[in-house]
Amino acid sequence: MKFRGSGTRSGDKIELMMTPMIDVVFQLLTFFIMTFKIVSPEGDFYIKMPLAAPSAGVPSDAQLPPIKVRLTAAAGGRLAGIYLSERRLGSFEDLRQQIRLLVGDQAGPSGAGDAEVEFDCDYDLNYENVMKAITAVSGYFAPDGRIVRLVEKIKFAPPRKE
Amino acid sequence: MRYGRGRQIPDAEGDMTPMIDMTFQLIAFFMILINFSEGDQNQLIRLPASELAKPPETAPAYPVTLQMTSKGTVFYGVEEYTLDGIIPILQVEKQLVERRGGDYRDTTIIIRADRYAKTGRVQELIRTCQSVGFEKFTLRAKQEST
């Protein structure tokens, strides 16, 4: 098959129309830039809240009573006090140290076995304080950067009414 | 500069190739990072921060994300509800899990509460979910750099 004029125009340069493609590409780029948002990573803390209260009776020896942590609120939901079994603590770091003493931190990354913490919080307390307390009892970063887990079983006492 | 008479002046064409390369790389970057999961994000919710908050290794089988504002209202998706108003939604979720052949007790309620929400209100939300039959809860926090 012979193309018409192939002998005369064999040296012509075929030019692609770049303008529409560049237009679309820039529109796509604008769309992605406008819809881009930086989302910081999030993590979860599992809490144990069974549907019904545990059946009454003599608890087994293996079943340890929960460690009770009380958080009280001041005006505006600010933290007023941290109590570990009625003993007042100065900070969440103190709470972490006390939990380390109670459950031991030799368990490594798998956690401290059956230890359980029950949080009893004032109704108006800002939720961020609870999260700080959960963080304090959950573990800490070792000097080598790994996470040492302390308590993984967390539950809440019934809410205190306003 | 002076051109000789009769000599044709060449067209000044910029080389577009590097620009197009760069533009496509930018598009690829934004396409990979784009996040369409609007249902799990809400600009009204400022999550509390925690250094130990790590993304879960395995996704829950049946997740239901509830977001509590500092006012105490609850967002499910983009709709805002009161605590009582969320109960029919939770019952529908329960039925949906059962219709899919699952056990509704395997549903994980993911609570994204605002850092200034009242703790008692968050607990009431948990109780509301319990009243429908859900037992598994996770509290979500923003990862804090150490």
Interface residues (C-beta under 8 A of the other chain):
Chain A: M18 I22 V25 F26 L28 L29 F32 I33 T35 F36 K37 V39 S40 P41 E42 G43 D44 F45 Y46 I47 M49 P50 L51 L71 A73 G77 C121 D122 Y123 D124 L125 N126 Y127 E128 N129 V130 M131 K132 I134 T135 S138 G139 Y140 F141 I147 F156 P158 P159 R160 K161 E162
Chain B: M16 I20 T23 F24 L26 I27 F30 M31 L33 I34 N35 Q41 L47 P48 A49 S50 E51 L52 A53 K54 P55 P56 I110 R112 A113 D114 R115 Y116 A117 K118 T119 G120 R121 V122 Q123 E124 I126 R127 Q130 G133 E135 K136 F137 T138 L139 R140 A141 K142 Q143 T146
